[in-house]
Amino acid sequence: MNNEQQNGNGQNGGPQILTTRQGHPVTDNQNLRTVGNRGPATLENYQFLEKMSHFDRERVPERVVHARGAGAHGVFEAYGTVGNEPVSKYTRAKLFQEKGKQTPVFVRFSTVGHGGHSPETLRDPRGFATKFYTEDGNWDLVGNNLKIFFIRDALKFPDLIHSQKPDPVTNIQSGERIFDFISNTPEATHMATFLFSPWGIPANYRQMQGSGVNTYKWVNGEGKAVLVKYHWEPLQGIKNLTQEQAAEIQAKNFNHATQDLYEAIERGDYPQWELLVQIMEDHDHPELDFDPLDDTKLWPKDQFPWLPVGKMTLNKNPVNYFAEVELSAFGTGVLVDGLDFSDDKMLQGRTFSYSDTQRYRVGTNYLQLPINAPRCKVATNQRDGQMAYHQDMVEGVNPHINYEPSSLGGLKEAPKAGKDHEPQYNARLVRQKIDRTNDFKQAGETYRNFEDWERDELISNLVNTLANANKVIQDKMIENFTKADADYGRRVAEGLKNKAKNTGEVGAPSGATKTEEGVKQAGEVS
Ligand code: HEM
């Protein structure tokens, strides 16, 4: 007899009855147990206490960034090749090897800056995180829609995010604070150029690209490595919004991207993305005018072509948003054999941060939750901790032995899958910027590569946001945009001047405080 039969649940085609988490049938879900029908209630109301105290704990802390998101399950199918070559030339990662090989995936899309129910029309990078449940364990590719980032050193991340989150006094996001940080961070000029263009508001999650942004390595059977960057290309095409289009949608629907993804999958219109990689030899490439590990730079497509390696289809919605989407946990350290870290110092910083926050946000045993657990065998000597759900062990292993090495039937080390990749280091331990910062050249190229309407939107969005900033910040931004492209700087400067003429306001005088100036809102920024 199983549990269901014991409490009569669903027996003989009968109704599925409500129980408590202890399995007790609930015979009255409408009335508290009280002394007479007017109360008072009593403290031995176990069913009520359980129901209410679970409810009291229904929220976990939301993600400190990327709190607003939507997710879906699907499958990744490998091509077995990279461009025209067998993929095994570059990586031994099993999921890529055979043509047609399928790996289940879960993807979470997100916006970055605001809370869990903020509008999905905001100007903000979009997260694109993919968990591949491979036979060798999980691989997480934690990317964004944009291909570059604001900063190249992980030490600066909390400051970057503080400047974009709401002001700690007013709890309102402020364009002045955002550009205060960006104007003092010249490497962010390129990302600001993308973010304030229509690329800063993708129309929905299905019609946007994804990119790993940071540089990784692929390692082949001989232990030889190359540098790689990952990109997702939507087979639905790419669509971005003007500020006006976004405002129109937001006035009617602030969940439009979640709704679009959910409804497309429900009607069987499964979104697909091709996965492409760019490959570089594994060294510092002195011939380039940028450092290949600098995540504020694009690797030019004409020199480093995008090579297809597989295709992903999202074909199943979550059954429970909280259990699958909210509790999902992705991290840049989650790699499988054949994939490796590069020396990109942002990547190492990220790799610490993800699992650290997840131990706090979800709990010590977050990897035992079904959405995060690998779908291959897991056998560790880790035990206990809050919400330990089961013991990670395989049958036949001596349950008394939770350490290694042992001669008493404990777990053994795995055989190596290929030669180790063993990069060699000989350098001084320093605190220094990289040499080839080249902060403005690619920002100018990106500006010139935009279509006219994209450039017009960029200028208008920048002017509307910068108009609320202190004059010192405005001037610094104009200087940085001018270094990127003279026309770019000139148009922002002119836009600000015309706006000041129309409104009778110049940028706030240097040193102005919030109380003198009133609260300066982000205006059109996320
Ligand atoms: C989420 C840290 C840079 C993409 C997060 C979270 C943290 C974090 C703490 C919340 C994770 C959670 O609660 O599960 C950092 C740090 C960075 C950095 C310290 C730089 C040093 C980046 C970059 C990208 C990125 C460059 C783009 C490639 C994402 C995405 C998520 C995320 C997509 C959401 C994942 C999900 O859907 O659960 N990041 N991040 N982050 N980050 Fe980063």
Residues whose N, C-alpha, C, O or C-beta is under 5 A from the ligand:
A	BS01	HEM	R63 V64 V65 H66 R108 S110 G127 F128 A129 V142 G143 N144 F149 A154 F157 S211 G212 V213 S328 A329 F330 M346 G349 R350 S353 T357 Q358 R361
